[in-house]
Amino acid sequence: MTRIDRRQVVGGLAAGAVLSTRGARAAVSPLPKTPVALSIIDVGGALALLQAGFDAYKAEKPNLVSKITYVKAPAPELAGKIKAQQDAGKSDLDLVLTSSDALSAGLELGLWAKIFPDFQEAFPNIEANYEPTALQLFRAQAQGYGVVCAYYPSGPILEYAPERVKQAPKSAAELLAWAKANPNRFMYARPANSGPGKSFLMGLPFLLGDNDPKDPIKGWDKTWDYLKELSPTIEYYPTGTGVTMKEFGEGSRDIIVSTTGWDINPRYLGIVPKSAAIGTLEGFHWVSDAFFMAVPKGVPQDRFAVLLDLMAYMLTPKIQAYTYDEGYLYPGPAVKNVPLSMAPQKSQDIIAEFGRPEYAKLIAENPIELSLTPDKLVLAFRRWDEEVGSKKAK
C-alpha cells in the first residue's frame, strides 16, 4: 500500500484486570518475565512514521515483546468498534495510534485507560521534553488519556496547479468567488476523516473573523454560512484526503485543501506534480494537530506494563527522528532537540528536494492554534456531517 492512502486504510478487550482509573497515582506493574504479543491499530497514518520505532523496540527487547501485530482501520469506525468489543468483554487491541478525531470520539465514549497522572513515573520529564505546541496538545487534547507521539502545525493551506490557476485566491472571499466561477474545480475531504479537511474546518473561523473560533456551536455563524454557500461548487466530499490528492494530480481539480505533510509527501510519491504551488489566505492561523498513542480500557496488567515502557521509548530522540519520514507529517518530532540531521538520510534528501523554504517563515510568523478540545471537535464533525456533508450526494 502506498503512503498516500494511509488515512483511508481498511480495517476493546482481552480478558484481564481492568486498569485503575483512580485519581491517585497507581504503581506501574513490574515488567513481565515472559514476552507478550501486542496488537497495534492505526487509524490516522501514524504507523508510517512510527513502525520503525516499534520494530526497533521489539528487536532491542525480545524479553518483553514476542510479536507485534499491526492493524489499520478508518478513523470514524474506531470508537464504535472498540465500544462494541468492550461491551462484549473481548478485544485484541492493545495500543491505538490516532490523530485528534478518533481520540476525541473515544474520550466522549470513555474508551481509554487513564495514563496521567496515574502512571506519570513511567515518563520521566515528559512535559519538559515536549515541543511547546506538542505539550499544549498533550494537555488539551489527550487530557491524561494519551501520549503525543508526533506533531505538526498542519494547515490549512491551499494547494493549486499554477499552470491552471493563474491567480490563486488570497482570502476566503476570493476562494468562494473562484469556486463559484469554476464549479467542481475545488475540493476538500470530509473533516472527520481528513487532516486537511479538519484543518480547513477549524481554520475558517480565524480566516472569517468569527465570534468564537473555539466554539463550533455558538461561535461559528460565519463559518457555517460560508461552508453552506461553498458547498454547491463542490462535486462531492471524499471520505479521505487521498482521493483529493489523486484527483488533483490527475487534473480534475485545480485547488484543494492541504497541510504541510500532505503537500510534501504526495509530490515525493509522484501522485501530485512537483510543480504544485501552495498558498495561505488572509488572516491565516495554523491549526496544529498530532498523532497520539492511547490504550483501550481493559488491557491486562502485563501487557499494559510493556505498553508504558514502549510509549516512553517512542519519545526518545533517536526514535522521534524517524517521524520526519517522507515528509508526511512535516516536521514530525514531538520532542525537543531532534533536528533534521538526526533523521535517516532518505528523509533528509526528501525534505531537501520536496520541502518548501517558505514553511519556516510561515511557521515562524503566523499564530499556531490548538485543535478544538475533544468535546467541541466531536460537535463540529457532527454538525458538518449533518448540515454540510449530508446535503451533498456521495
LUMFI-515740 format. One record per residue (C-alpha): x, y, z; residue in one letter. Coordinates in steps of 0.1 Angstrom, whole numbers, padded with zeros to 4 digits, always signed. Each point is the difference from the previous one (the first is absolute). Example, Ala and Ser with C-alpha at 12.3 -4.5 7.8 and 13.67 -1.06 7.14 Angstrom:
<sites>
+0123-0045+0078A+0014+0034-0007S
</sites>
This chain:
<sites>
+0000+0000+0000M+0014+0034-0009T+0004+0028+0025R-0027+0022-0016I-0029-0022+0012D+0012-0004+0035R-0030+0019+0013R-0025-0021-0019Q+0012-0035+0009V-0026-0026+0009V-0001-0019+0028G-0023-0010+0147G+0013-0027+0016L+0018-0032+0010A-0011-0014+0033A+0020+0014+0029G-0001+0023+0029A-0014+0035-0008V+0027+0027+0004L-0003+0024+0029S-0015+0034-0008T+0003+0013+0036R+0009+0036+0005G+0030-0010+0020A+0031-0013-0018R+0001-0037-0005A+0032-0020+0002A+0013-0012-0033V-0002-0038-0002S+0033-0018-0003P+0010-0009-0035L-0009-0036-0008P+0025-0028+0003K-0011-0015-0033T-0005+0020-0033P-0035+0010-0010V-0016+0004-0034A-0014+0035-0008L-0026+0012-0025S+0002+0036-0012I-0028+0016-0020I+0006+0031-0022D-0029+0022-0011V+0018+0031-0012G+0032-0009-0018G+0024+0002+0030A+0013-0035-0006L+0019+0012-0030A+0020+0023+0023L+0002-0023+0030L+0003-0036-0011Q+0037+0002-0002A+0001+0010+0037G-0024-0028+0010F+0021-0025-0019D+0032+0014+0016A-0015-0005+0034Y-0009-0036-0007K+0035-0006-0013A+0016+0016+0030E-0022-0016+0026K-0009-0036-0012P-0004-0008+0037N-0031+0022+0001L-0016-0003-0034V-0003-0032-0020S-0021+0014-0028K-0017+0032-0012I-0031-0002-0022T-0010+0031-0019Y-0036+0008-0010V-0014+0029-0019K-0035+0015-0001A-0018+0032-0010P-0001+0025+0029A-0039+0004+0001P-0004-0037+0006E+0024-0004+0029L-0021+0012+0030A-0029-0021-0010G+0022-0030-0006K+0017+0002+0034I-0032+0008+0019K-0017-0030-0015A+0029-0022+0010Q+0001+0014+0035Q-0037-0005+0004D+0005-0036-0010A+0029-0004+0024G+0025-0008-0028K+0026+0016-0022S+0034-0006-0015D+0011+0037+0000L+0028+0012+0023D+0011+0034-0014L-0018+0025-0022V+0018+0025-0023L-0023+0029-0009T-0002+0037-0006S-0024+0022+0019S-0031-0012-0018D-0002-0037+0012A+0016+0010+0033L-0028+0025+0006S-0027-0025-0009A+0016-0025+0024G+0001+0025+0028L-0037+0008-0005E-0008-0037+0005L+0025-0006+0028G+0020-0026-0018L+0035+0009+0010W+0020-0011+0031A+0013+0029+0021K+0038+0004-0003I+0007+0034+0016F+0005+0007+0028P-0006-0036+0011D+0032-0014-0017F+0020+0032-0004Q+0032-0016+0014E+0002-0021-0032A+0006+0032-0020F+0028+0020+0017P+0000+0037-0009N-0026-0005-0027I-0014+0035+0002E+0035+0016+0000A+0010-0020-0030N-0030+0008-0023Y+0001+0028-0026E-0021+0029+0013P-0030-0006-0022T+0002-0038+0003A-0001+0006+0038L-0032+0021-0004Q-0016-0027-0021L+0011-0026+0026F-0018+0020+0027R-0031+0012-0019A-0006-0030-0024Q+0012-0031+0018A-0013+0011+0034Q+0020-0027+0018G-0012-0028-0023Y+0026+0002-0028G+0036+0007-0009V+0010+0024-0028V+0024-0019-0022C+0003+0022-0031A-0010+0036-0006Y-0004+0026-0028Y-0014+0035-0005P-0023-0016-0027S-0019+0026-0020G-0023+0010-0015P+0019+0009-0032I-0012+0001-0035L+0018-0022-0026E-0006+0010-0036Y+0012-0007-0036A+0018+0032-0011P-0004-0009-0036E-0038+0000+0004R-0005+0026+0027V+0017+0031-0011K-0010+0021+0030Q-0005-0020+0032A-0026+0012+0025P+0015+0021+0028K-0030+0002+0023S-0030-0022+0010A-0023+0023-0021A+0023-0004-0030E+0000-0038+0004L-0038+0000+0001L-0002+0022-0031A+0025-0021-0018W-0019-0033+0009A-0032+0015-0013K+0016+0011-0032A+0017-0034-0004N-0025-0026+0012P+0013-0034+0010N+0036+0011-0002R+0004+0005+0038F-0001-0029+0024M+0006-0010+0036Y-0008-0033+0018A-0024-0008+0029R+0016+0016+0030P-0006-0030+0023A+0023-0021-0021N+0024+0025-0015S+0028+0020+0016G-0002+0028-0026P-0038+0000+0001G+0002+0002+0038K+0025+0029-0001S-0022+0019-0026F-0031-0004+0023L+0019+0013+0030M+0019+0026-0018G-0029+0018-0017L-0012+0017+0032P+0033+0018+0002F+0000+0008-0037L-0035+0014+0002L+0003+0018+0033G-0027-0021+0016D-0013+0008+0035N+0017-0029+0019D+0023-0023-0020P+0000-0024+0029K-0038-0005+0001D-0014-0017-0031P-0036+0001+0012I-0004+0036+0012K+0030+0017-0015G+0003-0011-0036W-0030+0018-0017D+0022+0013-0028K+0018-0033-0005T-0032-0021-0003W-0015+0026-0024D+0032+0000-0021Y+0002-0038-0002L-0036-0003-0011K+0005+0027-0027E+0031-0017-0012L-0015-0035-0001S-0019+0003-0033P+0034+0007-0017T+0014-0034+0012I-0009-0031-0019E+0002-0023+0030Y+0019-0005+0033Y+0024-0029-0001P+0003-0022+0032T+0037+0005+0001G+0028+0024-0011T+0016-0024-0024G-0029+0004-0025V+0005+0038-0001T+0037-0005-0007M-0006-0026-0027K-0026+0022-0018E+0022+0031+0004F+0029-0019-0015G-0021-0013-0029E-0012+0035-0008G-0037-0003+0009S+0005+0025+0029R+0019+0033-0001D+0001+0010+0037I-0002-0023+0030I+0004+0005+0037V+0033-0014+0013S+0025+0000+0029T+0038+0001+0002T+0003-0038-0001G-0028-0006-0026W+0018+0025-0022D+0035-0015+0003I-0007-0038+0001N-0023-0003-0031P+0024+0021-0021R+0028-0023+0010Y-0021-0031-0009L-0008+0015-0034G-0037+0000+0006I+0000+0038+0000V+0022+0019-0025P+0032+0014+0016K-0010+0034-0016S-0031+0003+0022A+0000+0033+0020A-0014+0009+0034I-0015+0031+0015G-0018+0013+0031T-0030+0022+0004L-0002+0034+0017E-0003-0004+0038G+0018-0034-0001F+0005-0018+0032H+0016-0035+0002W-0023-0025+0017V+0024-0026+0014S-0005-0037+0002D+0018-0030+0014A+0000-0038+0001F-0008-0016+0033F+0006-0033+0016M-0030-0012+0022A-0008-0032+0017V-0035-0014+0001P-0014-0009+0034K+0004-0035+0012G+0035-0009-0013V+0015-0026+0024P+0027+0012+0024Q+0029-0018-0016D-0006+0015-0034R-0008+0034+0015F+0033+0001+0017A+0018-0007-0033V-0021+0026-0017L+0010+0027+0024L+0037-0009-0006D-0006-0001-0037L-0017+0034-0001M+0028+0016+0020A+0025-0015-0024Y-0018+0015-0030M+0006+0035+0015L+0038-0004+0000T+0018+0023-0025P+0015-0029-0021K-0035-0014-0006I-0016+0034-0004Q+0024+0007-0029A-0019-0026-0020Y-0031+0022+0000T+0015+0022-0027Y-0008-0030-0022D-0007+0009-0036E-0014+0034+0010G-0034-0013+0008Y-0004+0019+0033L+0026+0027-0005Y+0019+0007+0022P-0011-0030+0022G+0020-0002+0032P-0021+0008+0031A+0030+0004+0023V+0028+0026+0002K+0035-0003-0015N-0008-0023-0029V+0014+0019-0030P-0004-0013-0036L+0037-0010+0001S-0010-0029+0024M-0025-0014-0025A+0009-0028-0024P+0018+0012-0031Q-0030-0008-0022K-0022+0023+0021S+0026+0028-0003Q+0002-0004-0037D-0038+0001-0005I-0004+0031+0022I+0028+0017-0019A-0016-0007-0034E-0037+0002+0008F-0002+0022+0030G-0007+0037-0004R+0023+0028+0014P-0031+0021+0007E-0012-0024+0026Y+0025+0012+0026A-0012+0036-0005K-0037-0010+0001L+0006-0019+0032I+0020+0028+0016A-0023+0029-0010E-0035-0014+0004N-0019-0010+0032P-0002-0037+0007I-0034-0009+0015E-0009-0032+0018L-0026-0023-0014S-0034+0003+0016L-0004-0018+0033T-0012-0036-0005P-0036+0007+0010D-0002+0030-0023K+0017-0019-0029L-0027-0027+0002V-0027+0026-0002L+0017+0018-0030A+0003-0033-0019F-0036-0009+0008R-0013+0034-0011R+0020-0001-0033W-0013-0035-0008D-0036+0010+0007E-0001+0035-0015E+0027-0001-0028V+0010-0035-0009G-0035-0016+0001S-0012+0026-0025K+0023-0012-0027K-0006-0032-0019A+0029-0024+0004K
</sites>
